[in-house]
Amino acid sequence: MKKDTGYTLPAQEEKAQYLQKNFDQIAAAYDRFNDLFTGGMHRIWKRKTIRKALEGIKTGTGANRVSVLDLCSGSGDLALGFARNNQDRKVLALDFSAEMLSVLNAKRPADMKNLNIVQGDAMNLPAAYAGLFDIVSIGYGIRNLTDPRRGLDEAYRALKPGGMLV
């Protein structure tokens, strides 16, 4: 017999708003949750991901060119890591939760000039992002997209030819 908990999943058309509200509410504790639930392993995974992605991509130079897009950036571990290890390139962190981006902004060193933080929707990227990025990362965010296929299509659209989705 199934016990009624009083909780129901949101309708598909309400999922994005529901998730945005929930991430805004948990933003201050999100990093602690990740540490607790993964035993800190997420930090190792993210460091390895950043290192392998940067080793695997061959790019040109250009001080004003944005080369890394971190979708569903949240509190920004991947974006910060890419920015630290890729200082001659711009990194763009995009998330729909203003509170998560506030956490990211608080973690960002004052002298980190190559990281741009933008509130936006990973499933509706600006047309100007098409073919702009050498690397697009998405981390844990794919599980929260209302339409993962559409989100991946947008990620691929943002990649330069030969770019890498991480």
PyRosetta script that sets phi, psi and omega in degrees:
from pyrosetta import init, pose_from_sequence

init()
pose = pose_from_sequence("MKKDTGYTLPAQEEKAQYLQKNFDQIAAAYDRFNDLFTGGMHRIWKRKTIRKALEGIKTGTGANRVSVLDLCSGSGDLALGFARNNQDRKVLALDFSAEMLSVLNAKRPADMKNLNIVQGDAMNLPAAYAGLFDIVSIGYGIRNLTDPRRGLDEAYRALKPGGMLV")
pose.set_psi(1, 129.9)
pose.set_omega(1, -178.2)
pose.set_phi(2, -88.1)
pose.set_psi(2, 129.2)
pose.set_omega(2, 179.4)
pose.set_phi(3, -84.5)
pose.set_psi(3, 134.8)
pose.set_omega(3, 177.7)
pose.set_phi(4, -81.4)
pose.set_psi(4, 117.3)
pose.set_omega(4, -179.6)
pose.set_phi(5, -92.0)
pose.set_psi(5, -8.5)
pose.set_omega(5, -177.4)
pose.set_phi(6, 84.9)
pose.set_psi(6, -3.5)
pose.set_omega(6, -179.1)
pose.set_phi(7, -98.8)
pose.set_psi(7, 134.9)
pose.set_omega(7, 172.9)
pose.set_phi(8, -129.8)
pose.set_psi(8, 144.6)
pose.set_omega(8, 177.2)
pose.set_phi(9, -67.7)
pose.set_psi(9, 147.8)
pose.set_omega(9, 177.9)
pose.set_phi(10, -68.9)
pose.set_psi(10, 153.7)
pose.set_omega(10, 173.5)
pose.set_phi(11, -63.3)
pose.set_psi(11, 153.3)
pose.set_omega(11, -176.6)
pose.set_phi(12, -51.6)
pose.set_psi(12, -42.6)
pose.set_omega(12, -177.5)
pose.set_phi(13, -72.2)
pose.set_psi(13, -11.9)
pose.set_omega(13, 179.1)
pose.set_phi(14, -103.9)
pose.set_psi(14, -5.1)
pose.set_omega(14, -172.6)
pose.set_phi(15, -61.0)
pose.set_psi(15, -45.1)
pose.set_omega(15, -177.2)
pose.set_phi(16, -60.9)
pose.set_psi(16, -46.8)
pose.set_omega(16, 179.4)
pose.set_phi(17, -64.4)
pose.set_psi(17, -40.2)
pose.set_omega(17, 178.0)
pose.set_phi(18, -60.7)
pose.set_psi(18, -48.4)
pose.set_omega(18, -179.7)
pose.set_phi(19, -64.8)
pose.set_psi(19, -42.7)
pose.set_omega(19, 179.2)
pose.set_phi(20, -58.9)
pose.set_psi(20, -45.5)
pose.set_omega(20, 178.9)
pose.set_phi(21, -61.9)
pose.set_psi(21, -44.6)
pose.set_omega(21, -179.3)
pose.set_phi(22, -66.2)
pose.set_psi(22, -41.1)
pose.set_omega(22, 178.1)
pose.set_phi(23, -67.3)
pose.set_psi(23, -35.8)
pose.set_omega(23, 174.3)
pose.set_phi(24, -60.1)
pose.set_psi(24, -38.7)
pose.set_omega(24, -177.3)
pose.set_phi(25, -73.0)
pose.set_psi(25, -34.1)
pose.set_omega(25, -176.0)
pose.set_phi(26, -99.0)
pose.set_psi(26, 1.5)
pose.set_omega(26, -172.1)
pose.set_phi(27, -50.8)
pose.set_psi(27, -46.0)
pose.set_omega(27, -175.7)
pose.set_phi(28, -63.5)
pose.set_psi(28, -26.8)
pose.set_omega(28, -177.5)
pose.set_phi(29, -105.6)
pose.set_psi(29, -0.6)
pose.set_omega(29, -172.1)
pose.set_phi(30, -57.5)
pose.set_psi(30, -46.9)
pose.set_omega(30, -179.1)
pose.set_phi(31, -63.8)
pose.set_psi(31, -38.4)
pose.set_omega(31, 177.1)
pose.set_phi(32, -64.3)
pose.set_psi(32, -40.0)
pose.set_omega(32, 176.6)
pose.set_phi(33, -59.2)
pose.set_psi(33, -47.1)
pose.set_omega(33, 179.5)
pose.set_phi(34, -60.2)
pose.set_psi(34, -43.2)
pose.set_omega(34, 177.8)
pose.set_phi(35, -61.2)
pose.set_psi(35, -45.0)
pose.set_omega(35, -178.4)
pose.set_phi(36, -65.5)
pose.set_psi(36, -50.4)
pose.set_omega(36, -174.1)
pose.set_phi(37, -71.1)
pose.set_psi(37, -26.4)
pose.set_omega(37, -178.6)
pose.set_phi(38, -108.9)
pose.set_psi(38, 0.4)
pose.set_omega(38, -175.8)
pose.set_phi(39, 62.5)
pose.set_psi(39, 27.4)
pose.set_omega(39, -179.6)
pose.set_phi(40, 82.7)
pose.set_psi(40, -3.0)
pose.set_omega(40, -177.5)
pose.set_phi(41, -64.0)
pose.set_psi(41, -25.9)
pose.set_omega(41, -179.3)
pose.set_phi(42, -60.8)
pose.set_psi(42, -30.7)
pose.set_omega(42, 179.6)
pose.set_phi(43, -67.4)
pose.set_psi(43, -40.5)
pose.set_omega(43, 177.6)
pose.set_phi(44, -65.4)
pose.set_psi(44, -46.5)
pose.set_omega(44, 179.3)
pose.set_phi(45, -57.4)
pose.set_psi(45, -44.0)
pose.set_omega(45, -177.7)
pose.set_phi(46, -67.3)
pose.set_psi(46, -41.9)
pose.set_omega(46, 177.8)
pose.set_phi(47, -60.6)
pose.set_psi(47, -44.7)
pose.set_omega(47, 179.7)
pose.set_phi(48, -65.3)
pose.set_psi(48, -40.2)
pose.set_omega(48, 179.2)
pose.set_phi(49, -60.5)
pose.set_psi(49, -46.9)
pose.set_omega(49, -179.7)
pose.set_phi(50, -62.1)
pose.set_psi(50, -47.7)
pose.set_omega(50, -178.7)
pose.set_phi(51, -60.7)
pose.set_psi(51, -48.3)
pose.set_omega(51, -178.0)
pose.set_phi(52, -64.8)
pose.set_psi(52, -40.5)
pose.set_omega(52, 179.8)
pose.set_phi(53, -64.0)
pose.set_psi(53, -44.9)
pose.set_omega(53, -178.6)
pose.set_phi(54, -68.9)
pose.set_psi(54, -33.3)
pose.set_omega(54, 176.2)
pose.set_phi(55, -69.4)
pose.set_psi(55, -33.2)
pose.set_omega(55, -171.7)
pose.set_phi(56, -86.4)
pose.set_psi(56, -11.4)
pose.set_omega(56, -176.5)
pose.set_phi(57, -105.1)
pose.set_psi(57, 136.7)
pose.set_omega(57, 176.4)
pose.set_phi(58, -110.1)
pose.set_psi(58, 119.6)
pose.set_omega(58, -176.0)
pose.set_phi(59, -131.9)
pose.set_psi(59, 163.1)
pose.set_omega(59, 173.7)
pose.set_phi(60, -85.3)
pose.set_psi(60, -161.4)
pose.set_omega(60, 179.2)
pose.set_phi(61, -120.8)
pose.set_psi(61, 167.4)
pose.set_omega(61, 178.7)
pose.set_phi(62, 158.9)
pose.set_psi(62, 113.0)
pose.set_omega(62, -173.6)
pose.set_phi(63, -62.7)
pose.set_psi(63, -30.5)
pose.set_omega(63, -176.0)
pose.set_phi(64, -98.2)
pose.set_psi(64, 3.0)
pose.set_omega(64, -176.9)
pose.set_phi(65, -87.4)
pose.set_psi(65, 127.5)
pose.set_omega(65, 174.6)
pose.set_phi(66, -80.6)
pose.set_psi(66, 122.6)
pose.set_omega(66, -176.1)
pose.set_phi(67, -115.5)
pose.set_psi(67, -16.4)
pose.set_omega(67, 179.8)
pose.set_phi(68, -126.8)
pose.set_psi(68, 129.4)
pose.set_omega(68, 174.7)
pose.set_phi(69, -117.8)
pose.set_psi(69, 119.2)
pose.set_omega(69, 177.0)
pose.set_phi(70, -103.8)
pose.set_psi(70, 103.2)
pose.set_omega(70, -179.9)
pose.set_phi(71, -80.7)
pose.set_psi(71, 149.7)
pose.set_omega(71, -179.1)
pose.set_phi(72, 51.7)
pose.set_psi(72, 46.2)
pose.set_omega(72, -169.7)
pose.set_phi(73, -63.4)
pose.set_psi(73, -29.4)
pose.set_omega(73, 178.4)
pose.set_phi(74, 59.1)
pose.set_psi(74, -128.9)
pose.set_omega(74, -178.8)
pose.set_phi(75, -80.4)
pose.set_psi(75, 0.2)
pose.set_omega(75, 164.2)
pose.set_phi(76, 86.8)
pose.set_psi(76, 19.1)
pose.set_omega(76, -179.0)
pose.set_phi(77, -56.6)
pose.set_psi(77, -46.5)
pose.set_omega(77, 179.7)
pose.set_phi(78, -67.3)
pose.set_psi(78, -45.8)
pose.set_omega(78, -179.3)
pose.set_phi(79, -59.7)
pose.set_psi(79, -45.6)
pose.set_omega(79, 179.3)
pose.set_phi(80, -63.3)
pose.set_psi(80, -41.8)
pose.set_omega(80, 178.7)
pose.set_phi(81, -64.2)
pose.set_psi(81, -44.2)
pose.set_omega(81, 176.7)
pose.set_phi(82, -62.0)
pose.set_psi(82, -42.2)
pose.set_omega(82, -179.0)
pose.set_phi(83, -65.2)
pose.set_psi(83, -40.0)
pose.set_omega(83, 179.2)
pose.set_phi(84, -66.2)
pose.set_psi(84, -39.1)
pose.set_omega(84, -173.6)
pose.set_phi(85, -96.6)
pose.set_psi(85, 10.9)
pose.set_omega(85, -172.7)
pose.set_phi(86, -150.8)
pose.set_psi(86, 50.3)
pose.set_omega(86, -167.3)
pose.set_phi(87, -66.4)
pose.set_psi(87, -18.4)
pose.set_omega(87, 178.8)
pose.set_phi(88, -88.4)
pose.set_psi(88, 5.4)
pose.set_omega(88, -179.2)
pose.set_phi(89, -124.3)
pose.set_psi(89, 152.4)
pose.set_omega(89, 174.4)
pose.set_phi(90, -83.5)
pose.set_psi(90, 143.7)
pose.set_omega(90, 175.5)
pose.set_phi(91, -123.2)
pose.set_psi(91, 133.1)
pose.set_omega(91, 179.2)
pose.set_phi(92, -113.4)
pose.set_psi(92, 120.7)
pose.set_omega(92, 176.4)
pose.set_phi(93, -101.1)
pose.set_psi(93, 122.3)
pose.set_omega(93, -177.7)
pose.set_phi(94, -124.2)
pose.set_psi(94, 131.0)
pose.set_omega(94, 177.0)
pose.set_phi(95, -151.3)
pose.set_psi(95, 157.5)
pose.set_omega(95, 179.7)
pose.set_phi(96, -91.1)
pose.set_psi(96, -10.4)
pose.set_omega(96, -178.3)
pose.set_phi(97, -96.2)
pose.set_psi(97, 114.1)
pose.set_omega(97, 179.0)
pose.set_phi(98, -61.7)
pose.set_psi(98, -37.4)
pose.set_omega(98, -178.6)
pose.set_phi(99, -69.8)
pose.set_psi(99, -38.7)
pose.set_omega(99, 176.3)
pose.set_phi(100, -63.5)
pose.set_psi(100, -40.3)
pose.set_omega(100, 178.3)
pose.set_phi(101, -67.4)
pose.set_psi(101, -29.2)
pose.set_omega(101, 174.4)
pose.set_phi(102, -65.5)
pose.set_psi(102, -39.7)
pose.set_omega(102, 176.5)
pose.set_phi(103, -63.1)
pose.set_psi(103, -45.9)
pose.set_omega(103, 177.4)
pose.set_phi(104, -58.1)
pose.set_psi(104, -47.0)
pose.set_omega(104, -178.7)
pose.set_phi(105, -61.7)
pose.set_psi(105, -36.1)
pose.set_omega(105, 178.1)
pose.set_phi(106, -69.0)
pose.set_psi(106, -30.8)
pose.set_omega(106, 179.7)
pose.set_phi(107, -80.4)
pose.set_psi(107, -19.4)
pose.set_omega(107, -175.1)
pose.set_phi(108, -71.0)
pose.set_psi(108, 125.5)
pose.set_omega(108, 176.0)
pose.set_phi(109, -61.8)
pose.set_psi(109, 144.1)
pose.set_omega(109, -177.1)
pose.set_phi(110, -59.7)
pose.set_psi(110, -30.0)
pose.set_omega(110, -177.5)
pose.set_phi(111, -91.7)
pose.set_psi(111, 6.5)
pose.set_omega(111, 179.2)
pose.set_phi(112, -83.5)
pose.set_psi(112, 95.2)
pose.set_omega(112, -174.7)
pose.set_phi(113, -90.7)
pose.set_psi(113, -12.7)
pose.set_omega(113, -174.6)
pose.set_phi(114, -94.3)
pose.set_psi(114, 8.8)
pose.set_omega(114, 179.3)
pose.set_phi(115, -110.5)
pose.set_psi(115, 121.8)
pose.set_omega(115, 174.0)
pose.set_phi(116, -107.8)
pose.set_psi(116, 137.8)
pose.set_omega(116, -177.7)
pose.set_phi(117, -117.0)
pose.set_psi(117, 125.8)
pose.set_omega(117, -174.5)
pose.set_phi(118, -135.2)
pose.set_psi(118, 134.3)
pose.set_omega(118, 172.0)
pose.set_phi(119, -85.3)
pose.set_psi(119, 127.6)
pose.set_omega(119, -178.6)
pose.set_phi(120, -170.1)
pose.set_psi(120, 179.7)
pose.set_omega(120, -175.2)
pose.set_phi(121, -110.3)
pose.set_psi(121, 118.2)
pose.set_omega(121, -178.6)
pose.set_phi(122, -62.0)
pose.set_psi(122, -20.1)
pose.set_omega(122, -179.2)
pose.set_phi(123, -94.5)
pose.set_psi(123, -1.6)
pose.set_omega(123, 178.2)
pose.set_phi(124, -142.4)
pose.set_psi(124, 68.1)
pose.set_omega(124, -177.9)
pose.set_phi(125, -74.0)
pose.set_psi(125, 150.0)
pose.set_omega(125, 177.0)
pose.set_phi(126, -59.2)
pose.set_psi(126, 146.9)
pose.set_omega(126, 178.5)
pose.set_phi(127, -57.1)
pose.set_psi(127, -32.5)
pose.set_omega(127, -178.2)
pose.set_phi(128, -64.3)
pose.set_psi(128, -17.1)
pose.set_omega(128, 179.7)
pose.set_phi(129, -78.9)
pose.set_psi(129, -12.8)
pose.set_omega(129, -175.1)
pose.set_phi(130, -58.2)
pose.set_psi(130, 123.0)
pose.set_omega(130, 176.3)
pose.set_phi(131, 66.1)
pose.set_psi(131, 22.2)
pose.set_omega(131, -172.6)
pose.set_phi(132, -96.0)
pose.set_psi(132, -24.5)
pose.set_omega(132, -167.7)
pose.set_phi(133, -110.1)
pose.set_psi(133, 140.2)
pose.set_omega(133, 174.2)
pose.set_phi(134, -77.3)
pose.set_psi(134, -36.3)
pose.set_omega(134, -179.1)
pose.set_phi(135, -132.3)
pose.set_psi(135, 133.8)
pose.set_omega(135, 169.0)
pose.set_phi(136, -122.3)
pose.set_psi(136, 123.0)
pose.set_omega(136, 177.5)
pose.set_phi(137, -111.9)
pose.set_psi(137, 154.3)
pose.set_omega(137, 179.8)
pose.set_phi(138, -136.1)
pose.set_psi(138, -13.4)
pose.set_omega(138, 174.6)
pose.set_phi(139, 51.6)
pose.set_psi(139, -135.3)
pose.set_omega(139, -177.9)
pose.set_phi(140, -77.8)
pose.set_psi(140, -9.2)
pose.set_omega(140, -171.4)
pose.set_phi(141, -63.6)
pose.set_psi(141, -24.4)
pose.set_omega(141, -176.0)
pose.set_phi(142, -60.4)
pose.set_psi(142, -30.2)
pose.set_omega(142, -179.3)
pose.set_phi(143, -68.1)
pose.set_psi(143, -18.0)
pose.set_omega(143, -176.3)
pose.set_phi(144, -102.9)
pose.set_psi(144, -1.1)
pose.set_omega(144, 178.4)
pose.set_phi(145, -72.9)
pose.set_psi(145, 138.0)
pose.set_omega(145, 179.1)
pose.set_phi(146, -68.1)
pose.set_psi(146, -25.7)
pose.set_omega(146, 177.6)
pose.set_phi(147, -140.5)
pose.set_psi(147, 87.7)
pose.set_omega(147, -175.8)
pose.set_phi(148, -55.4)
pose.set_psi(148, -37.9)
pose.set_omega(148, 179.6)
pose.set_phi(149, -62.4)
pose.set_psi(149, -44.4)
pose.set_omega(149, 178.6)
pose.set_phi(150, -63.0)
pose.set_psi(150, -41.5)
pose.set_omega(150, 177.8)
pose.set_phi(151, -60.9)
pose.set_psi(151, -41.4)
pose.set_omega(151, 177.7)
pose.set_phi(152, -68.6)
pose.set_psi(152, -37.4)
pose.set_omega(152, 175.1)
pose.set_phi(153, -59.0)
pose.set_psi(153, -42.3)
pose.set_omega(153, 178.6)
pose.set_phi(154, -65.2)
pose.set_psi(154, -41.7)
pose.set_omega(154, 178.6)
pose.set_phi(155, -60.2)
pose.set_psi(155, -46.5)
pose.set_omega(155, 179.1)
pose.set_phi(156, -64.9)
pose.set_psi(156, -36.1)
pose.set_omega(156, 178.1)
pose.set_phi(157, -61.8)
pose.set_psi(157, -33.3)
pose.set_omega(157, -178.4)
pose.set_phi(158, -77.3)
pose.set_psi(158, -15.9)
pose.set_omega(158, -178.2)
pose.set_phi(159, -78.2)
pose.set_psi(159, 144.5)
pose.set_omega(159, 168.5)
pose.set_phi(160, -71.1)
pose.set_psi(160, 158.2)
pose.set_omega(160, 171.9)
pose.set_phi(161, -56.2)
pose.set_psi(161, 131.3)
pose.set_omega(161, -177.6)
pose.set_phi(162, 82.9)
pose.set_psi(162, 1.7)
pose.set_omega(162, 178.7)
pose.set_phi(163, -71.1)
pose.set_psi(163, 174.0)
pose.set_omega(163, -173.5)
pose.set_phi(164, -125.0)
pose.set_psi(164, 129.3)
pose.set_omega(164, 171.9)
pose.set_phi(165, -96.1)
pose.set_psi(165, 125.1)
pose.set_omega(165, -177.4)
pose.set_phi(166, -117.2)
pose.dump_pdb("model.pdb")
